[in-house]
Amino acid sequence: MARREERGDMTVREAGRKGGETTKRTHGHDFYVQIGHKGGQKVRDLINRAKRSE
């Protein structure tokens, strides 16, 4: 049986989905494009920093 972490009547998974839906509704598609770009930039910066330290 899979472990379920619960807070009240809502599972953690359900709460995450609900929060994601709310964020999507309030911020829209462009918000996700921006945070995806920022995350990709951080990864590129970390890779470049690691290459320089070799």
Steps between C-alpha positions, in 0.01 A plus 500: 500500500639843404572745779264798507598817680187682599410837642135494597290357218743588220811304405828677431465410132150651485619816675787535253269456203258755644781750559632446149159559350464822700845621391417417139174690521645808672838530322439339160721325249766773476582456870600139439706600195690754712571267792603225259747736336639603839543136602676416175733797543593386850588154367717650225676722755570204729639294211726784387623558855581130537690500169709799611590333829641186332 
